[in-house]
Amino acid sequence: MYDFAVVGGGIVGLSTGMALYKRFPHAKVAIIEKESAVAEHQTGHNSGVIHSGIYYKPNSFKARFARQGSQSMTEFCQTYGIDHDICGKVIVATKQEELPLLENLYKRGLQNELAIQKIGVDVLKEIEPNVNGLGAIRVPQAGIVNYRQVSEKFAEIIQKHGGDIHLNTKVVKMHEEADQVTIETNRGTYRASMVINCAGLHSDRVALAAGYKTDMKILPFRGEYYKLKPEKRYLVKHLIYPVPNPKFPFLGVHFTRMISGEVDAGPNAVLSFKREGYKKTDFDVKDVMESLCFPGLWKMAGKFAKEGLDEYVRSFSKKQFTKSLQELIPEIQEDDLIPAPAGVRAQALRSDGNMVDDFHIIMGKRTIHVCNAPSPAATASIEIGKEIVNRIPEQMNLKEATLCQGLFM
């Protein structure tokens, strides 16, 4: 019998486990993970960026948790000797019509209490000599880290406190009872006073397994990357981003200098035909049917038909992908790009076709379900873990808790 069981061994689930021990040092905690290691999906397939929070709506949880999380993540890395680099990034306008969008983004960054600077071409060239731009925002708070390494340290801390990490263990069903939750898995049954669902790409399914239906569906968007050849890495000094399209909920292809020294270029954003579909050929009938039968998908597709088509063209045409990159660095050529591993983003979509913009949680009687935690969740993971744990009553008797649903309010 556990006090808490956390479903999902990604960075959010592990940070939650760590936060549980900070608040309840004598608790018995289990992490239940279906893979053979932690951080196998979104956490282990992202670009490793420590985000600043500049893009997000002021006063949103994404904005606040990213800003606070960049600081707490940096402090964590410093404390435990994890390689990281607060190298900063530039967000670059390459066309005249992007300059007003850049100005709007700058104002948003100031509203989000970030120490950012608008810079002209001369300063931009000093920071990134190979970039083509008419103006830029310099974001000194941004950085890079290996989030798999961070997650492994989170797991180590949990185990040092006496927590158990059950690998190769897939949740099949959950039953909320008056004084406990019974968790049925492929490796037996577990019981806990409270269960926290941090299952990422499968968070909606785990919520349903516990008996909670939502007005949202997790859609998997694959982000495909290239790497620069080693002899071309000199073209990128730090992090280089375009001005994002405010009508499209993705940031556009960009350049990321990884903590390993490699340089990633990408990603695009295409609907995956499998929730863990890291290859174009990956296909799962159940996943596809769930997506296609969800009315929100078709409503979203109608809103972003042109943008979605452009993303698919880039997916199948290296030439078009290269052209997008050349807008930022004209010197880039097709032969400079090597295929790199893709990532899959778990994005919650409502039935009306609107993407869930902020982190989203559902409070059950004895369960908590984190049903939307896409980027910048890795940056914000320590803060998200704290927020989840702060919602747990001091005493484990939750009979008086009422069912509620909403953003982290």
URLIN-V606667 format. One record per residue. N is the residue number from 1. RES is the residue in one letter. PHI is phi in whole degrees, 0 to 359 (none if undefined). Layout:
<<N/RES/PHI> <N/RES/PHI>>
This chain:
<<1/M/none> <2/Y/256> <3/D/287> <4/F/224> <5/A/236> <6/V/252> <7/V/268> <8/G/118> <9/G/256> <10/G/274> <11/I/294> <12/V/287> <13/G/298> <14/L/290> <15/S/295> <16/T/294> <17/G/301> <18/M/295> <19/A/293> <20/L/299> <21/Y/289> <22/K/292> <23/R/272> <24/F/239> <25/P/298> <26/H/258> <27/A/286> <28/K/252> <29/V/239> <30/A/237> <31/I/255> <32/I/248> <33/E/230> <34/K/283> <35/E/270> <36/S/275> <37/A/207> <38/V/281> <39/A/61> <40/E/274> <41/H/243> <42/Q/305> <43/T/298> <44/G/271> <45/H/234> <46/N/252> <47/S/278> <48/G/77> <49/V/276> <50/I/269> <51/H/279> <52/S/266> <53/G/100> <54/I/295> <55/Y/281> <56/Y/268> <57/K/305> <58/P/307> <59/N/74> <60/S/285> <61/F/290> <62/K/302> <63/A/296> <64/R/291> <65/F/290> <66/A/293> <67/R/297> <68/Q/290> <69/G/291> <70/S/298> <71/Q/287> <72/S/291> <73/M/293> <74/T/297> <75/E/296> <76/F/298> <77/C/296> <78/Q/295> <79/T/295> <80/Y/253> <81/G/66> <82/I/269> <83/D/301> <84/H/203> <85/D/209> <86/I/274> <87/C/271> <88/G/81> <89/K/217> <90/V/240> <91/I/251> <92/V/247> <93/A/269> <94/T/254> <95/K/229> <96/Q/301> <97/E/289> <98/E/274> <99/L/297> <100/P/297> <101/L/293> <102/L/297> <103/E/296> <104/N/298> <105/L/293> <106/Y/299> <107/K/297> <108/R/297> <109/G/300> <110/L/294> <111/Q/297> <112/N/273> <113/E/63> <114/L/258> <115/A/273> <116/I/247> <117/Q/226> <118/K/278> <119/I/230> <120/G/270> <121/V/297> <122/D/298> <123/V/291> <124/L/302> <125/K/293> <126/E/291> <127/I/280> <128/E/227> <129/P/300> <130/N/261> <131/V/274> <132/N/265> <133/G/196> <134/L/259> <135/G/176> <136/A/200> <137/I/247> <138/R/263> <139/V/243> <140/P/291> <141/Q/284> <142/A/289> <143/G/204> <144/I/223> <145/V/199> <146/N/262> <147/Y/288> <148/R/294> <149/Q/296> <150/V/300> <151/S/297> <152/E/296> <153/K/290> <154/F/304> <155/A/298> <156/E/298> <157/I/295> <158/I/301> <159/Q/294> <160/K/294> <161/H/275> <162/G/100> <163/G/286> <164/D/253> <165/I/242> <166/H/263> <167/L/269> <168/N/54> <169/T/237> <170/K/254> <171/V/287> <172/V/253> <173/K/204> <174/M/227> <175/H/232> <176/E/277> <177/E/242> <178/A/298> <179/D/234> <180/Q/195> <181/V/240> <182/T/263> <183/I/246> <184/E/268> <185/T/230> <186/N/289> <187/R/239> <188/G/116> <189/T/250> <190/Y/239> <191/R/229> <192/A/210> <193/S/290> <194/M/211> <195/V/240> <196/I/243> <197/N/268> <198/C/236> <199/A/273> <200/G/59> <201/L/299> <202/H/242> <203/S/296> <204/D/292> <205/R/289> <206/V/294> <207/A/299> <208/L/295> <209/A/298> <210/A/271> <211/G/99> <212/Y/250> <213/K/268> <214/T/235> <215/D/269> <216/M/218> <217/K/226> <218/I/282> <219/L/253> <220/P/270> <221/F/251> <222/R/275> <223/G/251> <224/E/260> <225/Y/235> <226/Y/240> <227/K/247> <228/L/284> <229/K/303> <230/P/309> <231/E/287> <232/K/251> <233/R/296> <234/Y/298> <235/L/293> <236/V/236> <237/K/267> <238/H/223> <239/L/240> <240/I/233> <241/Y/237> <242/P/278> <243/V/289> <244/P/288> <245/N/287> <246/P/294> <247/K/270> <248/F/239> <249/P/277> <250/F/225> <251/L/272> <252/G/86> <253/V/292> <254/H/212> <255/F/246> <256/T/231> <257/R/280> <258/M/280> <259/I/295> <260/S/281> <261/G/100> <262/E/290> <263/V/238> <264/D/269> <265/A/233> <266/G/142> <267/P/258> <268/N/274> <269/A/211> <270/V/234> <271/L/296> <272/S/272> <273/F/268> <274/K/203> <275/R/297> <276/E/243> <277/G/266> <278/Y/273> <279/K/241> <280/K/300> <281/T/276> <282/D/292> <283/F/210> <284/D/225> <285/V/301> <286/K/299> <287/D/296> <288/V/295> <289/M/296> <290/E/299> <291/S/293> <292/L/293> <293/C/274> <294/F/270> <295/P/299> <296/G/299> <297/L/299> <298/W/289> <299/K/291> <300/M/294> <301/A/301> <302/G/295> <303/K/287> <304/F/240> <305/A/301> <306/K/294> <307/E/297> <308/G/297> <309/L/296> <310/D/300> <311/E/295> <312/Y/291> <313/V/300> <314/R/297> <315/S/296> <316/F/255> <317/S/234> <318/K/297> <319/K/299> <320/Q/292> <321/F/299> <322/T/297> <323/K/301> <324/S/296> <325/L/290> <326/Q/294> <327/E/298> <328/L/268> <329/I/231> <330/P/300> <331/E/289> <332/I/297> <333/Q/237> <334/E/306> <335/D/292> <336/D/278> <337/L/253> <338/I/245> <339/P/305> <340/A/233> <341/P/299> <342/A/269> <343/G/239> <344/V/232> <345/R/260> <346/A/272> <347/Q/248> <348/A/281> <349/L/235> <350/R/277> <351/S/293> <352/D/275> <353/G/92> <354/N/267> <355/M/287> <356/V/286> <357/D/284> <358/D/247> <359/F/302> <360/H/225> <361/I/227> <362/I/240> <363/M/263> <364/G/262> <365/K/290> <366/R/228> <367/T/224> <368/I/233> <369/H/239> <370/V/272> <371/C/258> <372/N/204> <373/A/215> <374/P/280> <375/S/308> <376/P/261> <377/A/297> <378/A/296> <379/T/303> <380/A/271> <381/S/303> <382/I/296> <383/E/288> <384/I/296> <385/G/302> <386/K/299> <387/E/297> <388/I/300> <389/V/292> <390/N/295> <391/R/277> <392/I/278> <393/P/303> <394/E/302> <395/Q/268> <396/M/283> <397/N/285> <398/L/253> <399/K/300> <400/E/277> <401/A/292> <402/T/254> <403/L/291> <404/C/218> <405/Q/217> <406/G/162> <407/L/286> <408/F/294> <409/M/251>>
